[in-house]
């Protein structure tokens, strides 16, 4: 990757703040699960923090994202507030979705977090429509479709990329290739060695980057977002990464070779990012510690408020099925 | 407005034209819908892109998942969208988008988002289209919370219900009957609310509850029965989900007997739901068990005599009514 847009110190620190929020929030969710407070399938994004953090600093309020069940990091990076997030995880009425969405269906339109889908690959057709709407509106807004490498093998991937490219829609298709589709390795499920090669088949820009490298990820995201805003159409970004847990919490990931996992954790992208911030002098160690402490305090506040909140009334069961409740 | 005649497809076309003129946020998309592609294989959207521009009336590739997904996404940002899935059998390709997303996003978001889209689709036996181009699949959608199902039987209803479906804030499946697209009948331009059935024939001995293609044979059977002194009331549901219980209940209360007729196969169909509901509600007051007539439990066949035999006929409806009238009072 050469000629990448340069990452300035201020932006680097913004990326750090997002990545730290994601990492500490993930740790807190897992802690709550282990304490028996949360009983839900939870798909940890640990190890994938850099991708949405470096992408989201290029996005603004009018931009929208769709993500998948492993998407808490995408939502937090885009600006999903902690209070409604934790209340939703806890299934409370104060949750962003009144407790009716849960871990796999987080929505918060005010921050541009439009859809979290529990279905592999389904973020892409909907993001394509968000992009179409944004293009018609003509204000230069973009739509982001997050998905994993497994999703690149479903039909909706092909339909969405073809349509978005044909109509030159402002959509960023960002494949967070963590190398495992549930339990199946990338090599055992995908006929190409690089998913970005598929972009050529749809006449669109495509690039494979190290999604754990803040410079590469930021640069690729900025180029794609600028291209989309300029009306030059969509981009497929394949961001290589790795997940530090099994498919979901509780899955011991016996299908991942031990040395592969050990090596990934040794090269923890969040730790690398923190070092990078210090090397670049974007912030001092004390300043980062203060940032971390503030994030952790805000998370604790959200956790407490969530579990202190009321459950939804049973009347909510039949509300929001339609615009008006049916008799 | 005027009571002239119009055919069903022109009524659909006119409804789309008027809706596009009335609401600048409305978009139409689907395979071949623009005039470059001649306004669709049957011409239902003819003239619309010329009148309203290619941005608002947009032909898509053959990509059913992308069509519905794109409609959903655009609707989440404030557009209303009419998405055409050319034939109802092809909705199966987009089922994830329809069932998991369009129907559920309002609920799963706690009411923060909603999906005001209409999925127009055509189907029906009668043109020797065979097993993959002819199915009525309304029960699949009626079984899904969050989606409304509409099936007009005539041009006035096609116009009036489509206008309401477009204005509705929930996703609507709008089922048009292909074999009767070019049938003309008297036309009144009016907006017809969703969820209201219509008594299209008054009677006192038995109620036929039906919709879409089966309204015509039900009316023909009622006319034949009237000649022999049997008075049949025919209720056209028009909206299948949610169905108009009030109108159906009032009719069954009056007649004491009910026969439900639809083109879709009888087993596990819409008729089963209505029959069970009526039995629950009127057990003891009914003069006979609620009966159902539907398509044969087979794929829609190609060969003409088989295809004809698949669909409930006027004679079949008449026979079913006579059989019901001979049932002893219970």
Interface residues (C-beta under 8 A of the other chain):
Chain A: X64 X66 X95 X96 X97 X98 X99 X100 X101 X105 X107 X108 X109 X114 X115 X117 X118 X119 X122 X124 X125 X126 X127 X128 X129 X130 X131 X132 X133 X134 X136 X137 X143 X155 X156 X159 X160 X162 X163 X166 X167 X319 X320 X321 X322 X323 X326 X327
Chain B: X27 X55 X58 X60 X61 X63 X64 X65 X66 X68 X69 X70 X71 X72 X73 X74 X75 X76 X77 X78 X79 X81 X96 X97 X100 X101 X105 X106 X107 X108 X109 X110 X111 X112 X113 X114 X145 X146 X148 X168 X169 X170 X242 X245
